[in-house]
């Protein structure tokens, strides 16, 4: 028992002298913020950030523009009813109808109605009415926010309120750089993945690792190799004054070895890895196939011709966005099944722009490589200029 008490007292005394180190809350917060920031700028984080930013914009624009749309629809409906009432009054006034007088009076009323209707259309009225669904539904607002940050801008739907225009400016200022960052990051990742997959499928074998490029002879890697010489020569009067335990019986000599650095890492980096040549025709085939698939999908949804569907997909993915053909009621309305179609349309848009960014990266690398090769053959580009680039 006394021994156990001594052990327990010694253990408690030891724990009191060496308490467990706890990380301060400030350091924990910094670590969490650092990890969260790294995740948000990763491939998955950027995709989620773009989708989340678009959803946030959909809620904001719906809250700003939907009430104004309802007010405008009620005004147009009231204006139409008043016009019908005035036409009835005109007909009733002419108890015996005189064609010339009745036609002249009714024509002036219809002209006034047309002018008021055109002004209402410019203010955001789409002519569908409340029973056909709102233009600024959640689906329509989400597609609008997505076309803003992708710089497509169809133009069929646009903010009419002052707050909506101001929020659009601020939303685009943040969203467009975010979209460019997404396209750059995802496009580069897809390009590297596609090059790796293409190399594996085509069976491209790496070159011999013993090969060394013989261009750019002015670039060297310097190695300092320390050698020991078995000689008894001293280093001078300084060593004679040192104590014996600091003297070196074997003086040290230094040899410098120079090794040529590979000039073009993309062509022969890491000691002879083969450069993957992705043909430009393959990139164009991928884009063409993606557009043809989307054309088939939208021609079924919207009832378009196949040519109109292909035209719409090309104009959309190239961010031209004329706006003459846009997804209609099946996508931007709140009818059953429209939400699923909206998700597919959004994924098609984001995936297509990422695919185009990947193909641009691959085509750019291939064109630069071809032009440098042609320039070297013609003597336009020399080795030093190529290394500076």
N, C-alpha and C positions, 0 to 999 in steps of 0.2 A: 504493500500500500504506500509506504513513504516514497518508494522509487517511482510509482505511478504518479503521485502528486508532484514530484520533482520534474518528471517528464512533461506533465500537463502545464506546470508553471513555466517551464522553459519554452514550451511551444507557444503559449500565450504571450510570453515576453518577446519571443522572436517575431510573432505576427504583429505585435504592437510596434516593434522597431522597423519592420519592413511591411508597411501597408501596401495593398494592391493599387497599382497606378491606374487611375481612371482618366480617360481622355476628356479634356474640357469640352463643354457644349459648343464653344465657338469652333473648335477644330472639327468636331463632328458635322456641324452645319456646313463648313467649307468643303469637307470631303464629299458630303451628299450633293452639294451644289456642283462640284467639279464632275462627279459621276453623272449627274443628270444632264449637264451641258454636253458632256462627251457622247451620251446616248442620243440626245436630241439632234446632234450633228452627224450621227451615223446614218447608214443607208435606211434602216428601218425607222429611225427617229425622224429623218427628213420626210419620208413618205407620210408618216402619221402627222407630222407638223403641217404639211400642205393640206391634207384632208381635214384636219381639225380647224385650220385657219379658214378653209372654205365653208365648213359648217358654221363657224362663228359668224362669218360674213352673211350666210343665208339667214340666220336668225336676226341679225342687225338690219339688213335691207328689207326683210319681210315686215319687221316692226315699224320701219320708217315709211315704206311705200304702200303697204296694203291698205291702211286707212284712207289715204288720199285716193287710191283707186276706187274704193267703195263710194267715196263722196262723188267722184267724177261720174261713175256709173249711175248713181241716183240722179244727178243733175241732167244727164243725157236722157234718162227715162222720163223725167218730168218735162223736159223740153219737147220730147216727142209727143207726149200726151197733150200738151198745150197746143201744139201745132195741129193735131187732129181736131181739137175743140174749135180752133179758129176756122179750120176748113169746113166744119159743120155749120158754124155761124154764117160763113159766106154763102153756103148752099141754102141755108134757111132764109137768108136775107133776100136772095133772088128767088121769090116764090115761083115765078115763071122763069125758067132757066134761059138766059141769053148767053149763048156760047162765047161770044167775044168778051163780054164783061166778066163772066165767071172765070174764064181761062186767064185773063189778065190779072185778076185779084189772087187767084190760087197760085199762079206762077211766082208772084212776088213773095208769097208766104213760103213757098218751097225754097226759093233762093235764100231767104233768111235762115231757114232751117239748115240748108246745106253749109252756109258760112259758119253757123254756130257748131255744126257737127265736125267740120274740119278743124276748127279751133279746139274742140274737145279731143279729137284724135291727136293733135299736137301736144296736148297736155297729158296724154297717157291713156286715153280711152281706146280699147282694142276692138270694140264693136261686138264682143261676144255676149255680153250680158252676165248677170250674176249666176243664172242657171247653168251656164257653160263652164264655170269655174274661174277663179281669179288668175290673173297673169302673174301676180306676185305671190304665188303659193310658195310653200317651202321648196318644192322641186324647182320652180322657176327662179327663185332667189339663189338657190345653190348653184344652178347652172350659170346664172349671171355672175356670181362671185368667182366662179371658176374661169369664166371667159375674161374676167377683168385681170386676174393675176397671170393668165397665159397670154395676154395681149391679143386675143382673138377678136373680141368685141363685135359680136354680130350686129348689134344696133337695133334689133327688134324689140328689146326691152331695155329701158334706160330710166334712171331716176328722174323724177319730176319735182320733188321737193328740194328746198334749199339744204336741209340737213342731209338728205340722201346724196346730193352732189358733193357736199363737203366730206361726208364719210367715204364716198367713192375715191376721192383724191387721197385721203389718208390711208385708206385700205390698199390702194394700188402702190403707194410709196413703199409700204412695208412688204406687200405681197409679191410684187414683181421681182425684187432681188431675191426673195425667198424661193421663188419659182426657178430663177436662173441658177441658184445654188443647188436646188434639187436636180435640175437637168444636168448640170456639170458633174455632180457627184454620181448620180445614177448612170449617166451616160458613160463616164469613165469606167465605172465598175462593170457595166454590161459589156463594154468594149474589151476589157481584159478577160472577162469570163468567156466571151465569144471567141476571142483569139485562142484561149486555152482549149476550148471545146473543138474549135476548128483544127488545131494542131493535133489533138488526140484522134479525131475522126479521120483526118487525112493522112495520119501516120508520118508526120514530119519528124525526121530524126535529127537530133542535135549533131553539130559538126564535131570534128575531133578536138578535144580539149587542149591538145598540144599546139594547135595553130595559134599564131599570134599575128595580129595585123601589123603590116610593115609601113603603114602610113603614119603621118604625124610623128616623125622621129624626134621632134623637139620636145615631146611630152614624155617624161620619165617618172618612174617611181623609185625613190632613193632608199636604199637599205643600208643602215650602219651596222656593220658586223664587227664585233669586238673580238680580237684575237689576242692570245697570250704568247709572248716570245720568250723562249728559253735563253736568255742572255744575262750577263752579269753587269752590263753597263748601267751606270746610275743616271738619274735624271738631272743631276746638277748639284750645286751647293745647297739647295733647299732641302733635298732629301738627307743630306749629311747632317744637317742640324736637327732633324727630327729624331725622336726616340726610336729605339730598335723595334718596338712593337708596332709602330706606324709605318715602318719601311716595307717596301714591296720588293721581294726577291725576284719577281718575274714582271718586268715592265709590261704595260698594256699598249697595244697598237690598235689602230682603227682602220678598217678597210671599207671603202664605199662601193656599193654594188648598185648599178642602175638597171631598171627593167622598164620596157616599153609599156605605156598604158594604152589599152584599147581605145581607139578614137571614137567609135560610134557605138554607144552602149545599146542602142535599139537594134543594131545589126548584129554585133558580136559582143554582147555584154557578158560579164561573169565568165570570162575565159572560154568563149567559143560556143555559147548557146545560139541556136539557129534563130533567125528572124522569121516571124510568122507573117506571110504575105496573104492578106485577106483580099480577094479580088473585089474590084469596084462593082462588077456586075452582080456579085452575090449580095452586096448591100442594096443595090437598086432592086434586086429581086425580092428581098425581104420587105422593103417599103411598099413595093407594088402588091405583093401578096397581102400585106396588112390592110392596104386601102381597098383591095377587092373584097376581102372578108367583111370589112365594115360597110361597104356598099351593099353587099347582099343582106346584111343585118338591117340596115336602115331602110332599104327598099321594101322589106317585109313589114316593118313597123309603121312606116309613114305612107305606104302605098305609092312610093315614087318609082320611076323607071330606074333600071340598073345604072344607066349613065348618070342620072341625077344623083343617085346615091354615091357613086364614085366621085362625082364632082364635089359633092358636099364634104366627103371625107378628105379629099385633097385640099380644099379650101380651108377646112378646119385645122388639119394637122400642119399645114404650112403657115398657120396663124394669119392668113389673109383676111378671112372672115367677112365676105361681102354682105352676108345677111339676107340674100335673096332666098336661100333655102336654110331653114332652121328646124330643129326638132319641134314637132307640133304638140297636139293635145296628149299624145301617148306618153310623152316624156315630162313636159312641164306642168301638167295638170295633176290633180289629186284623185284621179280615177283609179279604180282597182288595178293593180299591177304596174302602175306608173312608177312607183318607188323602186321596184326591181329594175325596171328599164333605165331609170335615172342612174342607179349604181353602175349598171353595165356601160352606159354612155360615158359616165365620168371615168371609169377605169379604162375604157377604150381611149379616151382623150389623153389621160395621163400616161398610159402605157405607150401610146403612139408617139407622143412627144419625146419620151425617154428613148424609144427605138430610133427616132430620127437623130437625136443627139448622139447615140452610139454609132450610127452609120456615118454621121459627119466626122466623128473622131477617127474612125477607121479609114474613111476616104481621105481625110486630111493627111494622116500618116503615110498612106500609100502614094498620094500625089507628091508630097514633099520628097519622099524617097526616090520616086521616078525622076522628078525634076533635078534633084542633085546628081543622080546617076547620069542623066543626059548632059547636064552642065559640065561634069568632070570629063565626059567623053569628048565634048566639044572644046574643052579647055577654058570654058567661061568661069567655072568655079574651081579654085585650087584647094589644096588640102588645108591651108591655113585659114581661109575664109570659111570652109566647112567646119573647122574646129571652133571658130569664133561663134558660129551660129548655134 
